[in-house]
Amino acid sequence: MPTPAVTKRAAKQATKAARRTATKSVRGARKAAKAPASRTAGTRRRKRTAAPSGPARSPATALPGPWRPAGAAQGRQPAAPGKGTWHQHRYTGLAGTRSYRVYIPKGLRRTTRAPLLLALHGCTQTGLDFAAGTRFNELADTHKFIVVYPEQGATHHAQHCWNWFRAGHQLRGAGEPAILAGIVRRVAQETTRWRVDTGRIYAAGISAGGGMVLVLAAAYPELFAAVGVHSAPPYRSASGPAEALAVMQGGGSVPTPQGPLPPMIVFQGTADGTVRSANAERVVAQWLGAREAAAAGGALPAVGKGRQTRKAAARTASGRGPRPYRLTRWSVRRQVVLELWVVEGLGHAWSGGSAQGSYSDVRGPRASTRMWRFFARHTAPAPGVTAG
């Protein structure tokens, strides 16, 4: 028989061996449990790495995408700006269908007749994006005017551009001009939720939106008391995508509209690589040419010579104050009817806008504020809201 000491040592050794075996079993079980999760996480990491970093670009693009400043959100839909209320609608007419949003400023009474601004976004933008970048709703809350934001869908253009450059969308009674005029009339004829001062209807847009504003000004001059154009090519300067690209770079010919255009304010940046700054001068030349023809026939008084002023860059601690600019004004009987703002160093972006929207330059001068000041001085002599 073994001695008691030997028996105790054997018992201790057996206990230690059992503990080592149990520990190994637990560790093995833990590894087995962790292995599938680790493989899954690794697979997910690989999938995320392989995914594209931004939205896919449509292969059917007819025009180049506008310049986007560094830091602007790509493909982000901003929250609805403003302190007022939004109404979403859909218009259908003989020329087609488009959706649109109506912004009613805070504090506007339903019985008060308010001015109306039609705001047209640029390529790859939405109405909400344009509202955020321009801050038109902030001005609307202050000055109590209604803003209408139509939407261009991808089914009508792959990049959501308004078709200012297609012959079927450049004349009265057809295509997108007829649709947009129909939207304006629909909103202006509302009497239950809001009321519109039909003598104070305006339009503003950037890039393709600005091009369509020019079409509207020529096709429906009786509908608008004044219009604003930012970084846009001249009216009917192209009849297809290829010509549009050439025109945006400063090429092509520019026709004279058949009739006078409403009072106009034009903004343009000298560093715009998408719509070259020469286009602003050509837009102004179109306006003056149409007006001179009307004045020669005795229909309207002649326009005086343009008066130019220059503003140097503001000195700020950050060095990011408003950009320098050149301003030229033309007047008729002491009332300014045409303004041209050429902003030094501004790219293809809304001057003085908000970083919350795309294609917006925060430095200024503020195009939205300047446009509204210009609009507020003009009333249509014979509003044509009910015209066809």
C-alpha positions in Angstrom: 0.0 0.0 0.0 1.2 3.5 -0.6 1.9 5.8 2.3 -0.4 8.6 3.3 2.1 11.2 2.1 2.3 9.6 -1.3 -1.5 9.5 -1.4 -1.8 13.2 -0.6 0.8 14.1 -3.3 -1.1 12.0 -5.9 -4.4 13.7 -5.0 -2.9 17.1 -5.4 -1.3 16.2 -8.7 -4.7 14.8 -9.9 -6.5 18.0 -8.9 -4.0 20.2 -10.7 -4.2 18.1 -13.8 -8.0 18.3 -13.7 -7.9 22.1 -13.4 -5.5 22.4 -16.3 -7.8 20.3 -18.4 -10.8 22.3 -17.5 -9.0 25.6 -18.2 -8.0 24.4 -21.6 -11.5 23.3 -22.4 -12.9 26.8 -21.4 -10.3 28.6 -23.5 -11.1 26.4 -26.5 -14.8 27.0 -26.1 -14.2 30.8 -26.0 -12.1 30.7 -29.1 -14.7 28.7 -30.9 -17.4 31.1 -29.9 -15.3 34.2 -31.0 -14.2 32.8 -34.3 -17.4 33.3 -36.3 -18.0 36.8 -35.0 -14.4 37.8 -35.9 -14.9 36.4 -39.4 -18.2 38.3 -39.8 -16.7 41.6 -38.6 -13.8 41.1 -41.0 -16.2 40.4 -43.9 -18.2 43.5 -43.0 -15.0 45.7 -42.9 -14.0 44.4 -46.3 -17.5 45.2 -47.7 -17.4 48.7 -46.3 -14.0 49.3 -47.8 -15.1 48.1 -51.2 -18.2 50.3 -51.2 -18.0 53.6 -53.2 -17.4 56.7 -51.2 -20.1 58.8 -52.9 -23.2 58.5 -55.0 -22.9 56.9 -58.4 -22.9 59.4 -61.3 -25.4 58.9 -64.0 -23.9 57.8 -67.3 -26.5 59.9 -69.2 -25.2 63.2 -68.1 -25.6 65.9 -70.8 -24.0 68.8 -68.9 -21.1 68.9 -66.5 -21.9 69.0 -62.8 -21.5 72.4 -61.2 -18.4 73.3 -59.2 -18.8 72.4 -55.5 -16.8 74.3 -52.9 -14.5 72.3 -50.5 -16.4 71.1 -47.4 -19.9 71.1 -49.0 -21.9 68.0 -48.3 -22.2 65.6 -51.2 -25.6 64.1 -51.8 -27.0 65.4 -48.5 -30.6 66.6 -48.3 -30.7 69.5 -45.8 -33.5 70.0 -43.4 -36.3 72.3 -44.4 -35.0 75.8 -43.6 -37.0 78.7 -42.2 -39.4 79.3 -39.3 -42.5 79.3 -41.5 -44.6 76.5 -42.9 -44.2 74.3 -46.0 -46.8 73.0 -48.4 -46.0 70.4 -51.0 -47.9 70.2 -54.3 -47.9 68.7 -57.8 -48.8 70.6 -60.9 -50.1 69.0 -64.1 -50.8 70.9 -67.3 -50.8 70.3 -71.0 -47.0 70.6 -71.1 -46.3 68.2 -68.3 -46.1 67.6 -64.6 -43.7 68.9 -61.9 -43.8 68.9 -58.1 -43.1 72.0 -56.1 -43.0 73.3 -52.5 -44.5 76.6 -51.2 -42.9 78.3 -48.2 -45.1 80.6 -46.2 -43.1 82.9 -43.9 -43.8 83.0 -40.2 -46.3 85.6 -39.1 -47.9 86.1 -42.6 -51.6 86.4 -42.3 -53.7 84.5 -44.7 -55.6 87.6 -45.8 -52.5 89.7 -46.5 -51.5 89.8 -50.1 -47.8 89.0 -50.2 -45.1 89.1 -52.9 -44.1 85.8 -54.5 -40.6 84.6 -55.5 -40.1 81.6 -57.9 -36.7 80.1 -57.0 -35.2 77.7 -59.5 -32.3 75.4 -58.3 -29.3 74.4 -60.4 -28.1 71.1 -61.7 -27.8 68.2 -59.1 -29.6 70.4 -56.6 -33.1 70.2 -55.1 -35.5 72.9 -54.0 -34.6 72.3 -50.3 -30.9 72.4 -51.1 -31.4 75.7 -53.0 -33.4 77.1 -50.1 -30.7 76.2 -47.6 -27.9 77.7 -49.7 -29.6 80.9 -50.7 -31.3 81.6 -47.3 -34.2 83.0 -49.2 -36.5 81.8 -46.5 -34.8 83.9 -43.8 -35.4 86.9 -46.0 -39.0 85.8 -46.5 -39.5 85.6 -42.7 -38.2 89.1 -42.4 -39.9 90.8 -45.4 -43.0 88.5 -45.5 -42.9 87.1 -49.1 -43.9 83.7 -50.3 -41.3 81.4 -52.0 -42.0 78.7 -54.5 -39.4 75.9 -55.1 -40.2 73.7 -58.2 -38.4 70.4 -58.5 -36.8 69.1 -61.7 -36.9 65.3 -61.6 -34.3 62.8 -62.9 -36.8 61.5 -65.5 -36.6 64.9 -67.2 -32.9 65.4 -66.9 -30.3 63.0 -65.4 -28.7 65.7 -63.4 -31.9 67.5 -62.4 -31.0 70.4 -64.8 -33.7 72.7 -66.2 -33.7 72.3 -69.9 -33.0 75.9 -70.9 -30.8 74.7 -73.7 -33.4 72.6 -75.6 -35.6 74.2 -78.3 -38.7 72.6 -76.9 -38.3 74.4 -73.6 -37.6 77.9 -74.8 -40.9 79.4 -75.9 -44.2 80.4 -74.5 -46.9 77.7 -74.1 -44.6 74.7 -74.4 -42.3 72.6 -72.2 -40.9 73.7 -68.9 -41.6 77.4 -69.3 -45.3 76.6 -69.6 -45.2 74.3 -66.6 -43.4 76.8 -64.4 -45.7 79.6 -65.5 -48.6 77.3 -64.6 -47.2 76.7 -61.1 -46.8 80.5 -60.6 -50.5 81.0 -61.6 -51.7 78.2 -59.5 -50.0 79.6 -56.4 -51.0 83.1 -57.2 -54.7 82.2 -57.6 -54.9 80.6 -54.1 -57.1 82.5 -51.7 -57.7 80.1 -48.8 -54.3 79.4 -47.3 -52.4 82.5 -48.6 -52.9 85.4 -50.9 -50.4 86.8 -53.5 -49.9 90.3 -54.7 -50.0 89.6 -58.4 -48.1 92.8 -59.2 -45.1 91.7 -57.2 -44.1 88.3 -58.6 -40.4 87.6 -59.1 -38.1 84.8 -60.2 -34.5 83.9 -59.4 -32.2 81.0 -60.2 -28.6 79.8 -60.5 -26.9 78.1 -63.4 -29.5 76.0 -65.3 -32.1 77.5 -63.0 -30.9 81.0 -64.0 -31.0 80.0 -67.7 -34.6 79.0 -67.2 -35.4 82.3 -65.4 -34.2 84.1 -68.6 -36.5 81.9 -70.7 -39.4 82.8 -68.4 -38.6 86.5 -68.5 -38.7 86.4 -72.3 -41.6 84.0 -72.7 -43.8 85.5 -69.9 -42.6 89.1 -69.3 -46.1 90.1 -68.1 -45.9 87.6 -65.3 -42.8 88.9 -63.5 -42.2 92.3 -62.0 -38.4 91.6 -62.0 -36.0 88.7 -62.2 -32.6 87.6 -60.8 -30.0 85.6 -62.6 -26.9 84.0 -61.0 -24.1 82.4 -63.1 -26.3 81.6 -66.1 -25.9 81.5 -69.9 -27.9 83.9 -72.2 -31.5 83.3 -73.4 -31.8 80.9 -76.4 -28.1 80.7 -76.8 -28.2 76.9 -77.4 -30.5 74.4 -78.9 -28.9 71.2 -77.6 -26.4 69.8 -75.1 -23.3 70.2 -77.3 -24.1 73.9 -78.0 -24.9 74.4 -74.3 -21.4 73.4 -73.3 -19.8 75.8 -75.8 -22.1 78.6 -74.7 -21.3 78.0 -71.0 -17.6 78.5 -71.9 -18.3 81.8 -73.6 -18.9 80.6 -77.2 -21.8 80.7 -79.6 -24.1 83.5 -80.7 -26.6 85.4 -78.7 -30.0 86.4 -80.2 -32.0 89.5 -79.2 -35.3 88.7 -77.5 -38.4 89.8 -79.5 -39.7 92.0 -76.7 -38.4 93.8 -73.7 -37.5 91.9 -70.6 -38.6 92.7 -67.0 -36.1 94.6 -64.8 -33.1 92.3 -64.1 -30.3 91.8 -61.6 -27.3 89.6 -62.7 -24.6 88.1 -60.4 -21.5 86.4 -61.8 -18.1 85.3 -60.4 -14.8 85.9 -62.3 -13.4 82.5 -61.2 -16.4 80.5 -62.5 -15.1 77.6 -64.6 -18.6 76.1 -65.3 -20.3 79.3 -66.7 -17.6 81.7 -67.8 -17.9 85.3 -66.6 -18.3 86.6 -70.1 -21.8 85.2 -70.1 -22.9 87.8 -67.6 -21.9 90.6 -70.0 -23.8 88.8 -72.8 -27.0 88.5 -70.7 -26.8 92.2 -70.0 -26.3 92.9 -73.7 -29.4 90.8 -74.5 -31.5 92.8 -72.0 -30.2 96.2 -73.4 -30.7 95.1 -77.0 -34.3 94.1 -76.4 -35.0 97.3 -74.5 -33.4 99.5 -77.1 -35.6 97.9 -79.8 -38.7 98.7 -77.8 -37.5 102.3 -77.1 -36.8 102.8 -80.8 -40.4 101.9 -81.5 -41.7 104.3 -78.9 -43.1 101.6 -76.7 -40.8 102.3 -73.7 -38.5 105.2 -72.6 -34.8 104.8 -73.4 -32.3 103.5 -70.8 -29.5 105.7 -69.6 -25.8 104.8 -69.7 -24.5 102.3 -67.2 -22.8 103.7 -64.1 -20.1 101.6 -62.5 -18.8 101.5 -59.0 -16.1 99.2 -57.4 -15.9 97.8 -53.9 -12.6 96.6 -52.5 -12.3 93.5 -50.3 -13.3 94.2 -46.8 -10.5 94.0 -44.2 -11.3 91.4 -41.5 -9.2 89.6 -38.9 -9.8 86.2 -40.6 -9.3 87.6 -44.1 -12.5 85.9 -45.2 -14.8 88.9 -45.5 -16.9 89.8 -48.5 -15.1 89.6 -51.9 -14.4 92.7 -54.0 -16.9 93.3 -56.8 -17.8 95.6 -59.7 -21.3 96.9 -59.8 -22.9 98.5 -62.9 -26.4 100.0 -62.9 -28.7 101.2 -65.7 -31.6 103.5 -65.0 -34.8 104.8 -66.6 -36.1 108.1 -65.2 -34.0 107.6 -62.0 -35.2 104.1 -61.4 -32.6 101.3 -61.6 -33.9 98.7 -64.1 -30.7 96.6 -64.6 -27.9 95.7 -62.3 -24.7 93.7 -63.0 -22.6 92.4 -60.1 -19.2 90.9 -61.0 -17.6 89.3 -58.0 -13.9 88.8 -58.0 -12.6 85.3 -57.2 -16.1 83.8 -57.0 -16.6 80.4 -58.5 -19.8 78.7 -59.7 -21.6 79.3 -56.4 -24.2 81.5 -54.9 -22.6 84.6 -53.6 -23.0 85.1 -49.8 -24.9 81.9 -49.3 -24.9 79.4 -46.5 -22.7 76.4 -46.1 -25.8 74.3 -45.3 -26.5 74.2 -49.1 -24.4 73.1 -52.0 -22.8 75.5 -54.6 -22.7 78.3 -52.1 -19.9 80.8 -51.2 -20.3 82.2 -47.7 -18.1 85.2 -48.2 -20.5 87.5 -50.1 -21.6 90.0 -51.1 -25.0 88.4 -50.4 -26.8 87.9 -53.6 -30.1 87.0 -52.0 -30.2 90.2 -50.0 -29.2 92.3 -53.0 -31.7 90.6 -55.2 -34.6 91.2 -52.8 -33.7 94.9 -52.5 -33.8 95.1 -56.2 -37.1 93.2 -56.5 -38.8 95.3 -53.8 -38.4 98.4 -55.9 -40.4 97.0 -58.8 -44.1 96.3 -59.4 -45.6 95.0 -62.6 -47.6 97.7 -64.3 -50.2 95.2 -65.7 -49.9 91.8 -64.0 -50.6 88.9 -66.3 -51.5 86.0 -63.9 -54.6 85.0 -65.8 -53.0 85.2 -69.2 -52.4 82.1 -71.3 
